[in-house]
């Protein structure tokens, strides 16, 4: 998938800009993605892949920090990694502190109750680090009452922390072999997450092109647009673009992309 192809699909849905999220553990792919998105101004940033405990981490963080399109890194349960286990490694925690000092964000993926717990502990160890939690809607909450209680307490604790945002992505799902397209099917889950994080700490994510395994880009938009528009334009704007600015600190690249006025921040 290229920015040009994405533009053809997304612009008709009202999209003005996008952030690419890493989809490979290969270090050299960071350079390829940055070179690719530099050529198309619909792309306003990239969340890359660096491992904070590796010897080369500091060198590459310094290198990518010089590129305004490099906004942070993703780490969680992908690529056989374990954020919670790594928090006992001083070098890893030191790497996260360097990320925070550079003004970059940590995005966590893919969600499990254990990863949510690890995210709480990450903010304990590095309180200044901005964190975006992705893909939570598609995760099934624990069925065990005690585990469900711990999971909900962790979410509510994260919602109290001003440096944490929830990306409401991977909303669409398959149930019993079918993909529901009625927005009302998804409303209880969206109500739950919006009720916890509130209007200032939720933001849009399409999960495209990974979302193609469940439905089209238009279908994804048709599930979240009516839900947030029903809350009024002000809240919808926060979800669809305004909250992404303090979370990711992306910079406008073309005329159609909106900005937050200083008086309204």
C-alpha positions as CSV (number, residue, x, y, z in Angstrom):
1,X,0.0,0.0,0.0
2,X,1.4,3.4,-1.0
3,X,0.4,6.9,0.1
4,X,-1.0,7.5,-3.4
5,X,-3.3,4.5,-3.3
6,X,-4.3,5.5,0.3
7,X,-5.1,9.0,-0.9
8,X,-7.5,7.6,-3.5
9,X,-9.4,5.6,-0.9
10,X,-9.3,7.9,2.1
11,X,-9.9,11.4,0.7
12,X,-13.4,10.6,-0.5
13,X,-14.1,9.8,3.2
14,X,-13.0,13.2,4.3
15,X,-9.5,12.3,5.4
16,X,-7.0,15.2,5.1
17,X,-3.9,13.5,6.6
18,X,-2.7,10.3,8.1
19,X,0.1,8.7,10.2
20,X,1.7,5.5,9.1
21,X,2.2,2.8,11.8
22,X,5.0,0.4,11.6
23,X,4.2,-3.1,10.2
24,X,7.7,-4.7,10.3
25,X,10.4,-5.4,12.9
26,X,13.1,-4.7,10.3
27,X,15.2,-1.8,11.3
28,X,15.9,-0.7,7.6
29,X,12.2,-0.5,6.9
30,X,12.1,2.7,9.0
31,X,14.2,4.4,6.4
32,X,12.0,3.0,3.5
33,X,8.8,4.2,5.1
34,X,10.2,7.7,5.9
35,X,11.5,8.1,2.3
36,X,8.1,6.9,0.9
37,X,5.9,9.2,3.0
38,X,8.1,12.2,2.5
39,X,7.0,12.2,-1.2
40,X,3.2,12.6,-0.4
41,X,2.0,15.3,1.9
42,X,-1.1,13.5,3.0
43,X,1.2,11.6,5.3
44,X,2.0,13.7,8.4
45,X,4.0,11.2,10.3
46,X,5.3,7.7,11.1
47,X,5.4,5.5,14.2
48,X,8.4,3.4,13.7
49,X,10.1,0.3,15.1
50,X,13.0,0.6,17.5
51,X,13.8,-1.7,20.5
52,X,14.8,0.5,23.4
53,X,17.1,-2.2,24.9
54,X,19.2,-2.8,21.8
55,X,22.8,-1.4,21.6
56,X,21.9,0.5,18.4
57,X,18.8,2.2,19.9
58,X,20.4,5.5,21.0
59,X,22.1,5.9,17.6
60,X,18.9,5.4,15.6
61,X,16.7,7.4,18.0
62,X,19.1,10.3,17.5
63,X,19.1,9.8,13.8
64,X,15.3,9.6,13.4
65,X,14.7,12.4,15.9
66,X,16.1,14.8,13.3
67,X,13.2,13.8,10.9
68,X,10.0,15.7,11.8
69,X,8.0,12.8,10.3
70,X,9.3,10.3,12.8
71,X,6.9,10.7,15.8
72,X,7.6,7.7,18.0
73,X,7.8,3.9,18.2
74,X,5.4,1.0,18.7
75,X,6.0,-1.7,21.2
76,X,3.8,-4.3,22.9
77,X,2.9,-7.9,22.0
78,X,3.9,-7.8,18.4
79,X,7.0,-9.6,17.0
80,X,7.1,-11.9,20.1
81,X,7.8,-8.9,22.4
82,X,6.6,-8.4,25.9
83,X,6.4,-4.9,27.2
84,X,5.6,-6.0,30.8
85,X,8.6,-8.3,30.9
86,X,10.9,-5.7,29.5
87,X,10.1,-3.2,32.3
88,X,12.5,-5.1,34.6
89,X,15.3,-4.3,32.2
90,X,17.0,-1.0,33.2
91,X,18.4,-0.5,29.7
92,X,14.9,-0.8,28.2
93,X,13.4,1.7,30.7
94,X,16.3,4.1,30.1
95,X,15.5,3.9,26.4
96,X,11.8,4.8,27.1
97,X,13.1,7.8,29.1
98,X,15.1,8.9,26.1
99,X,12.0,8.6,23.9
100,X,10.1,10.8,26.3
101,X,13.0,13.3,26.4
102,X,12.9,13.5,22.6
103,X,9.3,14.4,22.7
104,X,8.2,11.2,21.0
105,X,5.3,8.9,21.7
106,X,5.0,5.2,22.5
107,X,2.2,3.3,20.8
108,X,1.3,-0.1,22.3
109,X,0.0,-3.0,20.2
110,X,-1.7,-5.5,20.1
111,X,-3.9,-5.3,23.2
112,X,-4.2,-8.0,25.9
113,X,-5.2,-7.5,29.6
114,X,-1.5,-8.1,30.4
115,X,-0.4,-5.4,28.0
116,X,-2.9,-2.9,29.6
117,X,-1.4,-3.7,33.0
118,X,2.1,-3.3,31.5
119,X,1.1,0.1,30.1
120,X,0.1,1.3,33.6
121,X,3.4,0.2,34.9
122,X,5.2,1.9,32.0
123,X,3.6,5.2,32.9
124,X,4.6,4.6,36.6
125,X,8.2,4.2,35.5
126,X,8.3,7.0,32.9
127,X,5.5,9.4,33.8
128,X,6.5,12.0,31.2
129,X,6.1,9.5,28.3
130,X,3.1,10.0,26.0
131,X,1.4,6.7,25.2
132,X,-1.3,5.8,22.6
133,X,-3.1,2.6,23.2
134,X,-4.3,1.1,19.9
135,X,-6.8,-1.6,18.7
136,X,-8.6,-2.1,22.1
137,X,-12.2,-2.3,20.7
138,X,-11.5,-5.6,19.0
139,X,-10.0,-7.2,22.2
140,X,-12.5,-9.3,24.1
141,X,-12.5,-8.3,27.8
142,X,-11.7,-11.1,30.3
143,X,-14.7,-13.3,31.1
144,X,-13.4,-14.1,34.6
145,X,-14.9,-11.7,37.1
146,X,-11.6,-11.0,39.0
147,X,-9.6,-10.6,35.8
148,X,-12.3,-8.3,34.3
149,X,-12.2,-6.2,37.4
150,X,-8.4,-5.8,37.2
151,X,-8.6,-5.0,33.5
152,X,-11.3,-2.3,34.1
153,X,-9.4,-0.8,37.0
154,X,-6.2,-0.5,34.9
155,X,-8.2,1.2,32.1
156,X,-9.7,3.7,34.5
157,X,-6.2,4.3,36.0
158,X,-4.8,5.0,32.5
159,X,-7.7,7.3,31.8
160,X,-6.7,9.5,34.7
161,X,-3.2,10.0,33.3
162,X,-3.1,13.1,31.0
163,X,-0.3,11.7,28.8
164,X,-2.3,8.6,27.7
165,X,-4.7,8.4,24.8
166,X,-6.9,5.6,23.4
167,X,-6.9,5.1,19.7
168,X,-10.4,3.7,18.9
169,X,-9.2,1.5,16.0
170,X,-10.0,-2.1,15.0
171,X,-13.7,-1.4,15.8
172,X,-14.9,-3.7,13.0
173,X,-14.9,-7.4,13.8
174,X,-16.0,-10.8,12.7
175,X,-18.6,-12.6,14.8
176,X,-19.6,-16.3,14.0
177,X,-18.1,-15.9,10.6
178,X,-20.0,-12.7,9.8
179,X,-18.9,-9.1,9.9
180,X,-21.7,-6.9,11.4
181,X,-22.2,-3.6,9.6
182,X,-24.9,-2.2,11.8
183,X,-23.4,0.6,13.9
184,X,-25.7,-0.3,16.8
185,X,-23.8,-3.6,17.1
186,X,-20.7,-1.7,18.1
187,X,-22.3,0.9,20.3
188,X,-22.0,-0.9,23.7
189,X,-18.3,-1.4,23.3
190,X,-17.8,2.2,22.1
191,X,-20.0,3.5,25.0
192,X,-17.8,1.6,27.4
193,X,-14.5,2.9,26.1
194,X,-15.7,6.5,25.6
195,X,-17.2,6.5,29.0
196,X,-13.8,5.6,30.5
197,X,-11.5,7.8,28.5
198,X,-13.8,10.7,27.7
199,X,-13.9,13.1,24.8
200,X,-10.3,14.5,25.3
201,X,-8.4,11.2,25.2
202,X,-9.9,9.2,22.3
203,X,-8.7,9.4,18.7
204,X,-9.5,7.9,15.4
205,X,-7.6,5.1,13.7
206,X,-8.7,3.2,10.7
207,X,-6.2,0.2,11.0
208,X,-6.1,0.4,7.2
209,X,-5.0,-1.7,5.2
210,X,-5.2,-4.4,7.9
211,X,-8.9,-3.6,8.2
212,X,-9.5,-4.9,4.7
213,X,-9.8,-8.4,6.1
214,X,-13.1,-7.3,7.8
215,X,-14.4,-4.6,5.5
216,X,-13.7,-1.6,3.3
217,X,-12.4,1.8,4.5
218,X,-15.8,3.2,3.8
219,X,-17.4,0.5,6.1
220,X,-14.9,1.3,8.9
221,X,-15.8,5.0,8.7
222,X,-19.6,4.1,8.6
223,X,-19.3,2.5,12.0
224,X,-17.5,5.3,13.9
225,X,-18.7,8.4,12.1
226,X,-22.4,8.2,13.2
227,X,-21.4,7.3,16.7
228,X,-19.2,10.3,17.2
229,X,-21.3,12.7,15.1
230,X,-24.3,11.9,17.3
231,X,-22.3,13.4,20.2
232,X,-22.1,16.8,18.4
233,X,-19.5,18.3,16.1
234,X,-17.2,19.5,18.9
235,X,-16.7,16.0,20.2
236,X,-16.5,14.5,16.7
237,X,-13.7,16.9,15.8
238,X,-11.8,16.0,18.9
239,X,-12.0,12.3,18.0
240,X,-11.3,12.6,14.3
241,X,-8.4,15.0,14.5
242,X,-8.0,17.5,17.4
243,X,-6.9,14.9,20.0
244,X,-4.3,13.4,17.6
245,X,-2.3,16.6,17.7
246,X,-1.3,16.6,21.4
247,X,-1.0,12.8,21.3
248,X,1.3,12.5,18.2
249,X,2.5,16.1,17.8
250,X,2.3,15.8,14.0
251,X,2.9,18.9,11.8
252,X,0.7,20.1,9.0
253,X,2.1,19.5,5.5
254,X,-0.6,20.7,3.1
255,X,-3.2,23.4,3.1
256,X,-6.3,21.3,3.7
257,X,-4.9,19.9,7.0
258,X,-6.4,21.7,10.0
259,X,-4.4,23.1,13.0
260,X,-5.3,23.9,16.6
261,X,-5.5,27.6,17.2
262,X,-3.5,28.6,20.2
263,X,-6.5,30.2,21.9
264,X,-8.5,27.0,21.6
265,X,-5.9,24.5,22.8
